[in-house]
């Protein structure tokens, strides 16, 4: 099947556009299979040829710095990494492909693809976990941090490929997975896509190209987007699948029970009986930075939900825990609406909002407008944890669920969550 990918790449000058994790994966793939190809690497950041052992490579060119995009004119095919917005490449759109697009063209019938503004990582890993528990050979790839070209050598005749798909990855695909799971679409990544319409269109690509033998598992909130589908459609929640007792799961919250239902439906559509997977569901602990319980320190309970970069996720986290006394919110402002979150906090005055960053400033303004004056501003997580240390009492719950991106102070939500965990551990 790799040959189906290589046929698009042979006898072409290829530009790897974006040299992060996926770009490096693309380079490794090309050097293994097409060692004589003319390859370019383009990235706004500097690329050290010694670090990546590029100095001795003939037929390889580097294009870095502010004008890195100028290089697209010199190549026949552009392998776009997810961090490069397709809107920057409209003048060369016919030359643009991606790992995701090429992989789906070759393997779509064997792929279980999962997307959603929130819940896609948890659902993807849970599907993978359940398939293995059912005796299947399952491979996990995609936005979870494993480029799909890196698993090509591990695919066997009966492998299932569980592919977590971001909107960035879906932006330019022309194939849908054999089993597509669409969890939800909320306002997010408006700084990247420019509008909710473009973001939503990218997400919907996961089901847009489905064939009659394919299955689309879609949340009922998006049922109106399915009228033209050729795929077999399953709407959830409320399907016929038997759900476990929520009290017996380590995953907390109604939102996670919806993720569980989607995962069970995907495994069932893949051909496996889900009735015997109860123990596997009970054993699943979830992922770091997703309502991750950090333990009790000096009688105070701490939870790390750094993945919550939209207000809907923060609200769901509070509802899942039932009690939250200190709620750490804010960060990089992407321009999304915080009205629903402000309304929620105004109705739940027992929660002490702690706000940071431009997003926190905007949330604070909305709370003022709702006569909710009991909130605290902080500049760093160190300050926030110190405040909790001096003001919380035994039994209180402190939740980091920012409802905002982390890029004002951190590389990503993982770094933010890791620091919070370290501060709490040293509490």
C-alpha positions in Angstrom: 0.0 0.0 0.0 3.0 2.3 0.5 3.3 2.2 -3.3 0.0 4.0 -3.6 1.6 6.9 -1.7 4.9 6.8 -3.6 3.2 7.0 -7.0 2.3 10.6 -6.2 5.9 11.5 -5.2 8.1 9.9 -7.8 9.9 12.0 -10.3 8.9 15.3 -8.5 10.7 18.0 -6.8 9.2 17.9 -3.3 9.0 20.6 -0.7 8.5 19.7 2.9 6.7 22.8 4.2 7.0 23.0 8.0 9.7 21.0 9.8 8.1 20.0 13.0 7.4 16.4 14.0 5.4 15.6 10.9 7.9 17.4 8.6 10.7 15.4 10.0 8.7 12.2 9.6 8.1 13.2 5.9 11.8 13.7 5.4 12.6 10.3 6.9 10.0 8.6 4.6 11.4 10.3 1.5 15.0 9.5 2.3 14.1 5.8 2.9 12.0 5.3 -0.2 13.1 8.0 -2.7 16.8 8.7 -1.7 17.6 10.4 -5.1 14.6 12.8 -5.0 15.2 16.5 -5.0 13.9 17.6 -1.7 13.4 21.0 -0.1 12.7 21.9 3.6 11.0 25.2 4.3 10.4 26.6 7.7 10.2 30.0 9.3 12.6 28.8 12.0 16.2 28.0 11.5 17.0 24.3 10.7 20.4 23.1 11.8 21.7 20.8 9.1 24.2 19.2 11.5 21.5 18.3 14.1 19.4 16.6 11.5 22.3 15.1 9.5 21.4 17.0 6.4 24.9 18.4 5.5 25.9 15.4 3.5 22.7 15.0 1.6 22.8 15.9 -2.0 19.6 17.0 -3.7 18.4 18.7 -0.5 17.9 22.4 0.0 16.9 24.5 3.0 14.6 27.5 2.9 14.3 29.3 6.3 13.5 32.7 7.7 10.8 35.2 7.0 10.6 34.5 3.3 10.4 30.7 3.6 7.1 30.6 1.7 8.7 32.0 -1.4 10.2 28.6 -2.0 6.9 27.0 -3.0 7.3 28.2 -6.6 10.3 26.1 -7.2 8.8 22.7 -6.4 6.3 20.3 -8.1 4.7 19.0 -5.0 4.3 20.6 -1.5 4.0 18.3 1.5 2.2 20.6 3.9 2.6 20.1 7.7 -0.5 20.7 9.9 1.0 23.9 11.3 1.1 25.6 7.9 -2.3 27.2 7.1 -3.7 26.2 3.7 -5.0 29.7 3.3 -1.4 30.8 2.8 -1.0 28.6 -0.2 -4.1 29.4 -2.4 -1.8 30.4 -5.3 -0.2 26.9 -5.4 -3.2 24.9 -4.0 -3.0 22.4 -6.8 0.5 21.4 -5.7 -0.3 20.9 -2.0 -0.7 17.5 -0.4 -0.2 16.3 3.1 0.7 13.1 5.0 -3.0 12.8 6.1 -4.4 13.2 2.6 -1.9 10.7 1.0 -2.4 8.2 3.8 -6.2 8.3 3.7 -6.2 7.9 -0.1 -4.2 4.6 0.4 -5.7 3.3 3.6 -9.1 5.0 4.2 -11.2 1.7 4.4 -9.0 0.5 7.3 -9.0 3.8 9.2 -11.1 4.8 12.2 -10.8 8.5 12.2 -11.8 10.7 15.1 -12.2 14.5 15.3 -14.0 17.0 17.4 -13.1 20.3 19.1 -12.8 18.4 22.4 -12.6 14.8 23.3 -10.8 13.4 20.3 -7.6 12.3 22.0 -9.5 10.6 24.8 -11.8 8.9 22.4 -9.0 7.9 20.0 -6.9 6.3 22.8 -10.0 4.6 24.2 -10.9 3.1 20.8 -7.3 1.8 20.5 -7.5 0.4 24.0 -10.8 -1.4 23.4 -9.7 -2.8 20.1 -6.6 -4.3 21.7 -8.8 -5.7 24.5 -11.0 -7.3 21.9 -8.0 -9.1 20.4 -7.5 -6.8 17.4 -4.2 -5.5 16.0 -4.6 -1.7 16.4 -2.3 1.1 15.5 -2.7 4.6 16.9 -1.6 7.6 14.8 -2.2 11.3 14.0 -2.7 14.3 16.1 -2.0 12.2 19.2 1.7 12.8 18.3 2.5 9.9 16.0 2.8 10.9 12.3 1.0 8.5 10.1 4.0 7.8 7.8 5.8 6.5 11.0 3.4 3.5 11.3 3.5 2.4 7.6 5.9 -0.5 8.3 3.8 -1.7 11.2 0.5 -2.1 9.2 -0.5 -5.7 8.8 -3.2 -7.3 6.7 -5.9 -7.1 9.4 -4.7 -3.9 11.2 -7.1 -1.3 12.4 -5.7 2.2 12.2 -7.0 4.6 14.8 -6.3 8.1 13.5 -6.9 11.2 15.6 -7.5 14.1 13.2 -7.2 17.8 13.9 -8.9 20.5 11.8 -5.5 21.5 10.6 -4.9 17.9 9.2 -8.4 17.8 7.7 -8.2 21.1 6.0 -7.0 19.7 2.7 -8.1 16.1 2.6 -10.2 14.6 -0.2 -10.9 11.2 1.4 -12.8 10.3 4.6 -12.0 7.4 6.9 -13.9 4.1 6.6 -15.3 4.8 10.1 -15.5 8.5 10.9 -16.3 9.8 14.4 -17.4 13.4 14.7 -17.7 14.3 18.4 -18.5 18.0 18.4 -17.6 21.4 16.9 -17.2 24.5 19.1 -15.6 27.8 18.5 -11.8 27.2 18.5 -8.6 28.0 16.5 -10.2 31.2 15.1 -6.7 32.7 15.0 -5.6 30.0 12.5 -8.8 29.6 10.4 -10.0 33.2 10.4 -13.7 32.3 10.9 -15.9 29.7 12.5 -17.2 28.8 9.0 -13.7 27.8 7.8 -12.9 25.9 10.9 -16.2 24.0 10.8 -15.7 23.2 7.1 -12.3 21.6 7.9 -13.8 19.5 10.6 -16.7 18.3 8.4 -14.2 16.9 5.9 -14.0 13.8 8.1 -17.4 12.8 6.8 -17.7 14.8 3.6 -16.1 12.2 1.3 -17.5 9.1 2.8 -18.7 6.3 0.5 -21.7 3.9 0.7 -19.6 1.2 2.5 -18.3 3.7 5.1 -19.8 4.7 8.4 -20.2 8.2 9.9 -20.7 8.3 13.7 -21.9 11.8 14.4 -23.1 13.7 17.5 -26.8 14.7 17.2 -25.9 18.4 17.5 -24.4 18.1 14.0 -27.2 16.0 12.5 -28.1 18.9 10.1 -24.7 18.6 8.5 -25.3 15.0 7.4 -28.2 15.3 4.9 -26.0 14.7 1.8 -23.9 11.9 3.2 -23.5 8.7 1.3 -22.1 6.9 4.4 -24.1 4.8 6.8 -25.1 7.3 9.5 -25.2 6.6 13.2 -26.2 9.5 15.5 -25.3 9.6 19.2 -25.9 9.9 22.1 -28.9 7.7 22.4 -27.8 4.8 20.2 -28.5 1.1 20.8 -25.0 0.5 22.3 -25.0 -0.6 26.0 -23.3 2.0 28.2 -21.5 1.1 31.4 -22.4 2.4 34.8 -20.6 5.8 35.0 -19.8 5.2 38.7 -17.6 2.3 37.6 -15.5 4.3 35.2 -12.3 6.2 35.9 -13.3 8.8 33.3 -15.4 11.6 35.0 -18.3 13.6 33.6 -21.2 13.4 31.2 -19.0 14.6 28.4 -16.7 11.6 28.8 -19.7 9.2 28.9 -20.5 10.6 25.4 -16.9 9.9 24.4 -17.3 6.3 25.7 -20.5 5.8 23.6 -18.7 7.1 20.5 -15.8 4.7 21.1 -18.0 1.7 21.7 -19.9 2.5 18.5 -16.7 2.7 16.5 -15.4 -0.6 17.9 -18.8 -2.2 17.1 -18.7 -0.9 13.6 -15.2 -2.3 13.2 -16.8 -5.8 13.8 -16.3 -6.5 17.5 -18.7 -7.4 20.2 -18.5 -4.7 22.8 -20.5 -6.5 25.5 -17.4 -8.1 26.9 -15.4 -5.0 27.2 -16.6 -3.8 30.5 -13.4 -4.5 32.4 -11.3 -2.8 29.7 -13.5 0.3 30.1 -13.1 0.2 33.9 -9.3 0.0 33.5 -9.1 3.0 31.2 -7.6 5.9 33.2 -7.8 8.7 30.6 -4.9 10.9 29.6 -2.7 13.5 31.2 -4.0 17.1 31.3 -7.6 15.9 31.0 -9.3 16.1 34.4 -6.1 14.5 35.7 -6.4 14.1 39.5 -3.1 15.3 41.0 -3.9 14.1 44.5 -4.6 15.7 47.8 -2.0 18.1 49.2 -2.5 19.6 52.7 -6.1 18.5 52.4 -6.8 20.4 49.1 -7.7 18.4 46.0 -6.0 19.4 42.7 -7.1 18.6 39.1 -5.2 19.4 35.9 -7.4 20.0 33.0 -5.0 22.1 30.9 -6.4 20.6 27.7 -9.5 22.7 28.3 -8.9 25.6 25.8 -12.5 26.5 25.2 -15.2 27.6 27.7 -17.4 24.6 27.0 -14.6 22.3 28.2 -14.1 24.3 31.4 -17.8 24.2 32.2 -17.9 20.4 31.5 -15.0 19.9 33.8 -16.7 21.8 36.7 -19.9 19.9 36.2 -17.9 16.6 36.1 -16.3 17.3 39.5 -19.4 18.6 41.1 -17.5 20.8 43.5 -14.8 23.4 42.5 -13.7 26.1 44.9 -10.8 27.6 42.9 -11.0 27.7 39.1 -7.9 28.8 37.2 -8.9 30.4 33.9 -7.4 32.4 31.1 -4.4 32.6 28.8 -4.0 33.5 25.2 -7.1 35.2 23.7 -8.2 33.7 20.4 -11.3 35.8 20.2 -13.9 33.2 21.0 -17.0 34.0 23.0 -16.9 33.7 26.8 -20.5 34.8 27.5 -21.7 31.3 28.4 -18.8 30.8 30.8 -19.4 34.2 32.4 -23.1 33.3 32.8 -22.2 29.9 34.3 -19.8 31.6 36.9 -22.4 34.2 37.7 -24.8 31.4 38.6 -22.2 29.5 40.6 -20.8 32.1 43.0 -19.3 29.5 45.3 -16.5 29.1 42.7 -13.6 31.5 43.1 -12.5 32.4 39.5 -8.8 33.0 39.2 -7.9 34.8 35.9 -4.8 35.4 33.8 -3.8 36.7 30.4 -5.8 38.6 27.9 -8.5 35.9 27.9 -8.7 36.3 31.7 -9.0 40.0 31.3 -11.9 39.6 29.0 -13.6 37.0 31.3 -13.2 39.5 34.1 -14.9 42.3 32.2 -17.8 40.0 31.5 -18.1 39.0 35.2 -18.1 42.7 36.1 -20.9 43.3 33.7 -22.8 40.5 35.5 -22.1 42.0 39.0 -19.7 39.1 39.8 -16.9 40.9 41.6 -15.4 38.0 43.5 -12.4 37.0 41.3 -8.7 37.2 41.5 -6.1 38.1 38.8 -2.8 36.3 38.6 0.2 36.6 36.3 1.9 33.2 36.7 0.9 29.7 37.8 3.3 30.1 40.7 1.3 33.0 42.0 -2.0 31.1 41.5 -0.8 28.0 43.4 0.6 30.2 46.2 -2.8 32.0 46.5 -4.6 28.7 46.8 -2.1 27.5 49.4 -2.8 30.5 51.6 -6.6 30.8 51.1 -7.9 27.2 50.6 -9.1 25.0 53.5 -9.0 21.2 53.7 -11.5 19.6 51.5 -11.4 22.4 48.9 -11.0 21.6 45.2 -8.7 23.5 42.9 -9.1 23.0 39.1 -6.9 24.3 36.3 -9.3 24.4 33.3 -8.2 27.5 31.5 -10.8 27.8 28.7 -8.0 29.5 26.7 -4.9 28.6 24.7 -1.5 28.6 26.5 0.6 30.4 23.9 1.0 33.6 25.9 3.3 31.9 28.4 3.8 28.3 27.2 4.6 26.3 24.2 1.5 24.3 24.5 -1.1 23.0 27.0 1.1 20.1 28.0 3.8 22.5 29.2 1.2 24.5 31.2 -0.2 21.3 32.7 3.3 19.9 33.5 4.2 23.1 35.4 0.9 23.0 37.3 1.6 19.4 38.3 5.1 20.2 39.4 3.9 23.1 41.5 1.2 21.0 43.2 3.6 18.2 43.8 5.9 20.6 45.6 3.0 22.1 47.5 
